[in-house]
Amino acid sequence: MSFRGIIIEQDLQAGRIQDHRAEVTDLSESLLVGSGGDEPVDIDVMYSGLNYKDGLAIAGRPGVARISPLIPGIDLVGRVSASKDARFAPGETVVLTGGGIGESAHGGLATRARVSGNYLLALPEGVSARQAAVIGTAGFTAMLSVLALEREGVAPDQGPVVVTGASGGVGSVAVAVLAHLGFEVVAATGRVDSEGDYLRGLGASQVLDRRELADPGPALQKRRWAGGVDTAGSHTLVNLLAQTRDEGVLTTCGLAQGPDLPGSVMPFILRGVSLVGINSVTASRDLRQRAWRRLADDLSSDLLETMTSEISLDEVPARAEDILQGRVRGRTVVSVQG
């Protein structure tokens, strides 16, 4: 019995990728043998999101695909067809983000999946299967950032918050949720002219050209932000830290500009700024459930639709390259069965 999906095959030599191949094709059921551990859950996948990590894996960039062959896709939504995990029953609709799928285990960009139930959740009440896929890893990461800001005491009356990579998946959801919660949101993007109206429609009060943050700057700069969500890393994050107000908080959840942090301890020791890392891959079940409940409550379904484009499985390789080049607005949902 076969199923349709994307398969990545590559050779690693001294940590470097050789002979990378990625294609949409018919796959053998035997490919899933051994997946999901001792209590696997079989899923007929309905939708998957397409994320920056997926783009990296499909393009053959290092650091994501850790096994070969690999079905990519770091999130999925589907219906359980069989389960050895007592927590899940056939017919149940489930969502999975992270947990290693699409990296060290087969992921969601195929019509079938066999996964561990450790990071699997029943679909939250009030969220459709398609909406859950649109939210996906990106929206889940954005909400983890919002929860972290709240946990650290950042409130709307303390001043503006900044979101970098604002027109991307994480950024779009972060802008929409923070604005809904009453924050004054400044959205930083490299496409001010083309995406300004879109970001203001999500609730941004101001749109900032990311080039203002991208170059090296002084260790301490004019105080601007009570908090923020950064998806860029590198000099962008360093500049945000230098511009954050006393006792302000930033979250870091991406590396679109780079994984380095070429800055100073001055914002931390002279202004009491906090930097909170966001790990969406192995977040606990309790934290996952809280984040999804909040997404159901605080993310407008109408706004979610405005940030969504839908493609078929066959269109994924081309769209993955567009994501890497920063040409994609908001979230891309893949209709896997379509």
Sequence and secondary structure as in RCSB ss.txt:
>XXXX:A:sequence
MSFRGIIIEQDLQAGRIQDHRAEVTDLSESLLVGSGGDEPVDIDVMYSGLNYKDGLAIAGRPGVARISPLIPGID
LVGRVSASKDARFAPGETVVLTGGGIGESAHGGLATRARVSGNYLLALPEGVSARQAAVIGTAGFTAMLSVLALE
REGVAPDQGPVVVTGASGGVGSVAVAVLAHLGFEVVAATGRVDSEGDYLRGLGASQVLDRRELADPGPALQKRRW
AGGVDTAGSHTLVNLLAQTRDEGVLTTCGLAQGPDLPGSVMPFILRGVSLVGINSVTASRDLRQRAWRRLADDLS
SDLLETMTSEISLDEVPARAEDILQGRVRGRTVVSVQG
>XXXX:A:secstr
 EEEEEEEEEEEETTEEEEEEEEEEEEEGGGGTTTTTTS EEEEEEEEEE HHHHHHHHT TTS  SSSB   SE
EEEEEEEESSTT  TT EEEEE TTBTTTB  SSBSEEEE STTEEE  TT  HHHHHHHHHHHHHHHHHHHHHH
HTT  GGG  EEESSTTSHHHHHHHHHHHHTT  EEEEES HHHHHHHHHHHT SEEEEGGGTSS   SS    E
EEEEES BHHHHHHHHHHEEEEEEEEE   SSBS     SHHHHHH  EEEE   SS  HHHHHHHHHHHHHHS 
HHHHHHTEEEEEGGGHHHHHHHHHTT   SEEEEETT 
